[in-house]
Amino acid sequence: MKVLIVAGGTGGHILPALVLAKEIKTRNIGQVLFVASSRKQDCNMISGKGVDFTTLPITALQSKNIFAVLNFFMRLFIGTIKSAFVLLKFKPDAVVGFGGYVSGPIVLLAGISGARTIIHEQNVYPGKANRILARFVNKIAISFPEAKDFLKGFESKVVFSGNPLREGLKRNDRVKPADSFNVLVIGGSQGAHRLNSIVPEAVSLIEKETRSMLSFTHIAGKNDLEEVEIFYNKIGIKNRVFSFTDHMARLYNECDFVISRAGAMTVSELLTLGIPAILVPYPYALGHQKLNAMVLEKIGSGILLEEKSLTSCVMRDAILKLMDKNVLSDMAARAKNIDKPDACKILIKELYK
């Protein structure tokens, strides 16, 4: 079987798509071709991962400036032509789109050509490309059951697959001092400046004796790395600050709770591992992240803090709340009781249909 997997634009689209591509290759059940946008960031994420890939020049419409609009449509036209050539050359039996503008033309053309088509939605609220493609594809795989509420009229196509997660995710029992808490702060692959500033400020407001129980592992992005590290050292907090890491599985296993944005991949991983979290959704992008964070808030395994009302005092209080072993244990248990399907297994089954 030949499978074409297409994703682009953000790590949230590309990372789960790569997980599926590698799983198909590992099981030796099909030939895989990955299609991404020609953005340098996309290519960097895929290069060296052992997956054959090609690119399309399609990008999102960044502004309503006339030149930006003309550039978008020119790239879309060229990308559509190249999509047709890719399909004619590779001749896929099935195509899986993981979102982003790059997935639109090639998934649509694949459906017209007779290939089985599946789109996968990582967020609770489907992205624009997937909302458009929903009427044309054979199946719509969703990561959260709540996403079905935004796919009215297409319920018969929907399958709850969950989100394909990175390898090695496992929550091991750890022996550690009862009066210590290791906090993992995740700002996304590029860091999140608001989290990078508000979290150290919040910690500085905690009483010195209580503060001494904390240590921080902080993924800050390259721009804020030095400043974050200096602040932690200034207030006497044990810390490890990274610009980026490929060792998320290990860092998850070492932490007691997480402070993060609410990207789909992060929320899915926290839910799977049963890690309590303080979530500060990215306030733009149509509110996608707030809906993701509400999934954890609803089951009681996450605290949602909106950025518009976020202060260092609010963050401090949330951190202090999670510095209670009983609270952490209860929040973790609530996450573990939620159904977590094997996403790759379900998607591969749908491909074979």
N, C-alpha and C positions, 0 to 999 in steps of 0.2 A: 504494500500500500504506500502511496506517495501522499505525504501530508505537507501542506504549505501553512505555515504559522506566521501571522502578521501582527505587528504591534509597533507603536512608536510614540514619541513625545515625552514620556516620563518613565522613570524607573518603575512606577506603579503598574504601568502597562507591560513593560518589557520583562521585568523579573519573573512574574508568574508564567509568561509565555515561554521564557527560557527554561523554566523548570519542566514544563510539559515537553518541550523539544528534547531535552536531555533524557527524560523518562522514556520517550518513544525510542530513542537511540539505545539506551541502556537495555531495554527489553528486546531490542533487535526485531521490532515488529513493523518497521516502516522506514522509508527514506524521508528525511525532513529537509525542507528549505525554509529558512527564516527570512522574512521581509520586514525591513524597518525603514524609517525615514533616513534621509542622507545627513541629518544633523550629526555633528561630531560626537555629541554626548551619547546618542543612540549607538553609533558605531563602536565607541569605547566600551560600552556595556556588553556588547555582543562579541567583540574580537577576543580571540584566545579562549573561548568557551567550548570549542570543539564542535560548533554547529555551523553548517554552510549557510551563508546569508548573502542577500543582495539588498540594495536600497532603492527607494523611490524619492523623488525631490519634493514630495508633498509635505507642507507644513501647515500649522494652524494659522488662521487669520488673526494677526496680532493687533491690528488697529483698523479703524474705518477710513484712514487716510487713503486717498485715491490711488497712490502708488503702491501702498500695501495691498489694497484690494486687487489691483491689476497683477501684482506679483503672485498673489495667492491663486488667482484663476489661471495664470500662465503655468504655474507649477502643477496645479491640479490637472490641467490638460495634458502636459507632458507626462505626468505621473500616471494618468489613465492609459495613455498610449503604451508606456513602458509596462504597465500592469498586464495589458493584453499580451505583450511579447513574453513576459515571464510565465504566464499561464500556458501559452502555446508551447513554450520550450519545456517546461517542467511537467505539464499535464497532470496536475494533482487529482487524486481521488477525493480528497477532502481538504477544506480550507477552514482554519480556525482564526478568527479575528479577536484580538484582545483590546481593541479600542485605539483611539487616536485617529486623527484625520487620515493617516496613511492607510488605514484599514478599509476605508470606504469604497473606493473604486475597485480594488482587487477582489474584495469579498462579493461585491455586487456582480462583477463580471464572472466570477467563479460560479455563482448561482445560475446565471444565464447559460453558462457552458455545460451545466449538468452535474458539477461536482457537489458533494454534500457540504453544506455550509453551517458553521456554528459560530456564534459570537459569545464571548465570555465577558461578563461585566463584573469588575472588581468592587465597585462602590455600591452603596445602597441606592443612590440615585444614578441611573444610567447616564453615561456621557452622550454628547450630541451625536457622534458617529454611530454609536450603538442604537440610539433611539431611532435614527433614520433607517438603519439596516434591519431593525427588528421585523419589519413586514416582509422582508425578502429572503430571510434565512430559514433553514430547516429547524434549528434549535437555538435557544437562548439559555446559556448557562449562567447562573447567578451565584454570587459568593455569600449573600445574606438573604434569608427568606423574605425580609422586608422589601427587597427590590421588586418583588412581584407586584406590589401595590402601584408601581410606576410603569408597569407594562400592561396596562389595561387593553384588552382585545387580543393579546398574544399569549394568554395563559396556557393554551394547549401546547405551546412551543417551549415553555419554561421548564428547566430542570435545575434543581438545587444541587450544585456541584461543590460549593465551597471554593476557596481560593488556592491554587497550587502554591505551596510554600517552599522556601529554600531548604536545601538539604541539611540534615544534622540537627534539626530542631528537636530538643528533648529537655524536659525539666527533670533534673536529677535531684534526689534528696541530698541536702548539704549539711555538713556539720559546721556550725558557726556560733560565735558568742551570742547569747540571748539578748544582749543589750546593744547590738550593732545593726545598722541598716545600710545596705549598699544600694544606691539609687542610680538607675540608668536613665540618662537624659538623651533623647533622640530628636534631633532637629531635621531629620531627612538627610539625603545624600549631600545636599548643599548647605546643611545647617539651617537654623531658623533664628534670625537675629533677636526676635522678641524673647524667645525662650532662653537664648544665651545671656541676655541681660537680666531678665526677671528672676530666673532661678537662683543665681548667686546672690542677688539682692535679697531675696526671700530668706535664704539660709542665714544671711548675716543678721537677720532680725530674730533668730531663734536664740534662746538663752545659751550661754557658752557651754554649760554642763550637758544640756540636751544635744547641742550641736556636735559635741565630741563623739556622739554615737553614730554620726553620719559619715559616709564616704560616697564620693560621686564618680561615676564613669560617664563622661560627657562627650557626645559626638557633636562638635560645634561648627564644622565646616572650616575651611582654611582662613577665612577673613577674620573670624572672631577667636580663633584658637588661643592666641597668646594672651589676649585680654581676659578671657575666661579663666585660664590657668593662673594668671597673676592674682585675680580676685579671690579664687579659692585658697591660694597660698596665703594671701593677706589675712584671711579670716580663720586660718588654721584648719582647713578642711582637707582630709586625705582625698586625693583626686588623681584621675587619669583622664586627660583630655586629648581627643583625637580629632583630626579634620575629617577622617573617613575611615571605615574599617570593613574588612571582608569577613570578620569573625563575629557576626551577630549572634550565632547560635551559642557560642561560649559566653558572650556578654549577658545574654538573656538568662543563662543558667546561673550566673554569678549574682544577679540582682534580686532584691526583695520587692521592689516596685519600680515602675517606669513613669517618667514624665515625657510627654511626646506630643507632636501633632497627631492628627487622626487620619493619616493616609490608609487606604484600604489594606495594603500589605501589612502594615504595622498592626492595625486593629485585628486582622485575621490571625496574625502570629500571637498576639496577646491572648486572644480567645482560646486558641489551640493549646497554649502552654499554661493557661490559667494564671497569668501574672496580673496582679492589680495595677491600675494605672490612673494617672492624672492626665487628662487629655485636653489640649488647647487647640481646637480645630483652626486650620488656616481659614481666615474669615472671608476669603474671596472664592473664586471658582464655583459660583452658584450655590455655595453652602454644602457641597458634597461632603466635606469632612465632618461637619456638624452632625449630619445624618449617620455617618459611620460611628462617631463617638456616642451617639444616642443608643446604639446597639449595646455597648458595654454598660452605659449608665442604666439602661432599662433592666438589665439582668442583675445589676448591683455589683459589677466587677470593675467599674470605672467611675471616676469623678470628672464631670465635664465642666470646664471653665472657659467661658467665652472671652475672647481677647478684648472686646470692647469694654468690658468691666473688670479686666484683670489688673490687679495691683500686686505689689510685692507682699502686702499683708494677706491678701486672699490666697496667694500661692503658699505663703508660710503656713497658714491655717490648714490647707489641704495636705501639706507635707506632714504636719504634726498629727493630723488625723490618721495617716497611714503608718505612723510610728507607733502602732499598737498591734501586737502580734495577733490578737483575737480578731481585729478588724481585717487584717491581711488574710488570715486563714479563712474567714467567712467569704471574703471577696473572691479568693482563689477557688473555693469550693463551688461558688455559684457559676463561674466560668466553666468548670470541668463538667458540670451537669448538662451543658448545652451540646446538641448533636453537631458533630464535626465530621462531615463526609470526607472520603478519600478523593480529592478533586481530580488527580491524574487518572485514577482508575475509572471514574465516572466519565470523564471526557474521552478517554480512549474507547470505552464501551460505546459512547455515542458516535464516535468516528466510524466504528465498524458497522453500525447500523446502516 
